[in-house]
Amino acid sequence: MCLAIPMKVEKVIGEFAIVSLGNVKRKVNISFVENVKKGDYLIIHAGFAIEKLDKKEAEKTIKIIKEIK
């Protein structure tokens, strides 16, 4: 089973970004996604950003994930 999580970009460092979801922060590779900037939401899978996500959709998905916990 694969799981991809929406996370918010806190900082961009070359081909990497620091992303967060709640208190969880990770360094991920962003080389597959163009024009990543602070504040963007990205779909993260296995340490790689695979797609940008609209803020509204990201927040909706994050809310569902929190409800499942």
Residue frames relative to the residue before (quaternion, step in Angstrom):
aa qw qx qy qz dx dy dz
M 1.0000 0.0000 0.0000 0.0000 0.00 0.00 0.00
C 0.2364 -0.7640 0.5873 0.1243 3.56 -0.97 0.87
L 0.0887 -0.7813 0.6169 0.0341 3.52 -1.11 0.73
A 0.0491 -0.7739 0.6314 0.0049 3.56 -0.82 1.02
I 0.1888 -0.8121 0.5509 0.0373 3.54 -0.84 1.06
P 0.3730 -0.6937 0.5551 0.2675 3.62 -0.97 0.75
M 0.0264 0.7900 -0.6102 0.0532 3.57 -0.88 0.99
K 0.4301 -0.7075 0.5117 0.2293 3.57 -1.16 0.70
V 0.4357 -0.6971 0.5129 0.2472 3.56 -1.00 0.92
E 0.2093 -0.7801 0.5826 0.0904 3.55 -0.81 1.10
K 0.7957 -0.0601 0.0994 0.5945 3.58 1.04 -0.85
V 0.2331 -0.7518 0.6015 0.1366 3.57 -1.08 0.79
I 0.0198 -0.7834 0.6197 -0.0432 3.56 -0.90 1.05
G 0.7989 -0.2227 0.1091 0.5479 3.61 0.06 1.27
E 0.8060 -0.1957 0.1766 0.5300 3.59 -0.67 -1.12
F 0.6662 0.4537 -0.2981 0.5114 3.58 1.27 0.28
A 0.1053 -0.7680 0.6256 0.0877 3.52 -1.31 0.34
I 0.3508 -0.6518 0.6190 0.2627 3.50 -1.28 0.47
V 0.0384 -0.8033 0.5936 -0.0277 3.57 -0.68 1.14
S 0.1407 -0.8065 0.5702 0.0680 3.55 -1.17 0.52
L 0.0303 -0.7207 0.6912 0.0430 3.46 -1.41 0.47
G 0.7954 -0.0748 -0.0034 0.6014 3.55 -0.23 1.27
N 0.7984 -0.2405 0.2088 0.5110 3.58 -0.79 -1.05
V 0.5726 0.5934 -0.3731 0.4253 3.59 1.29 -0.06
K 0.0164 -0.7807 0.6244 -0.0163 3.57 -0.86 1.03
R 0.0255 -0.7967 0.6034 -0.0238 3.54 -1.05 0.84
K 0.3479 -0.6671 0.6093 0.2505 3.52 -1.30 0.48
V 0.0011 -0.8204 0.5693 -0.0526 3.59 -0.67 1.11
N 0.5004 -0.6261 0.5135 0.3064 3.53 -1.27 0.52
I 0.1361 -0.8170 0.5583 0.0473 3.59 -0.80 1.02
S 0.3489 0.7895 -0.4586 0.2111 3.60 1.25 0.22
F 0.6430 0.5252 -0.3339 0.4463 3.64 1.17 -0.34
V 0.7238 0.3884 -0.2100 0.5303 3.61 1.27 -0.33
E 0.3505 -0.7621 0.5127 0.1830 3.57 -0.86 0.99
N 0.8776 0.1437 -0.0962 0.4472 3.52 -1.32 0.55
V 0.2018 0.7826 -0.5559 0.1944 3.58 0.84 0.97
K 0.0442 0.7988 -0.5981 0.0469 3.56 -0.92 0.92
K 0.6953 -0.4596 0.3487 0.4286 3.54 -1.30 0.39
G 0.7640 0.3429 -0.2736 0.4731 3.56 -0.95 0.94
D 0.5415 0.6061 -0.4047 0.4191 3.59 1.24 -0.33
Y 0.2900 -0.6978 0.6166 0.2209 3.54 -1.29 0.42
L 0.0955 -0.7999 0.5924 0.0094 3.53 -0.93 0.99
I 0.3899 -0.6456 0.5918 0.2845 3.53 -1.24 0.52
I 0.1294 -0.8086 0.5736 0.0208 3.57 -0.67 1.17
H 0.0668 0.7733 -0.6262 0.0730 3.54 -0.96 0.98
A 0.8633 -0.0598 0.0042 0.5011 3.57 -0.81 1.08
G 0.7440 -0.4323 0.2222 0.4585 3.58 0.97 0.89
F 0.6819 0.4297 -0.2834 0.5197 3.58 1.28 0.14
A 0.3814 -0.6519 0.5995 0.2650 3.53 -1.17 0.69
I 0.1287 -0.8297 0.5404 0.0558 3.57 -0.73 1.01
E 0.8072 -0.0041 0.0169 0.5901 3.59 1.23 -0.27
K 0.4145 -0.6401 0.5738 0.2988 3.56 -1.25 0.53
L 0.1681 -0.7788 0.5994 0.0776 3.52 -1.16 0.66
D 0.5437 -0.6088 0.4788 0.3233 3.54 -1.06 0.84
K 0.5865 -0.6197 0.3954 0.3402 3.60 -0.94 0.92
K 0.6617 0.5152 -0.3090 0.4486 3.58 0.90 -0.90
E 0.6703 0.4848 -0.2907 0.4809 3.60 0.95 -0.88
A 0.6293 0.5353 -0.3309 0.4560 3.58 1.02 -0.82
E 0.6811 0.4888 -0.2921 0.4603 3.58 0.84 -0.94
K 0.6266 0.5294 -0.3294 0.4676 3.58 1.07 -0.73
T 0.6660 0.4952 -0.2922 0.4752 3.59 0.96 -0.89
I 0.6419 0.5211 -0.3191 0.4633 3.59 0.96 -0.86
K 0.6289 0.5308 -0.3314 0.4614 3.59 1.00 -0.80
I 0.6517 0.5050 -0.3131 0.4714 3.62 0.95 -0.83
I 0.6426 0.5201 -0.3268 0.4581 3.58 0.94 -0.86
K 0.6594 0.5047 -0.3081 0.4643 3.61 0.94 -0.85
E 0.6436 0.5264 -0.3221 0.4528 3.61 1.05 -0.71
I 0.6271 0.5503 -0.3276 0.4434 3.58 1.13 -0.66
K 0.5869 0.6105 -0.3666 0.3853 3.60 1.03 -0.78
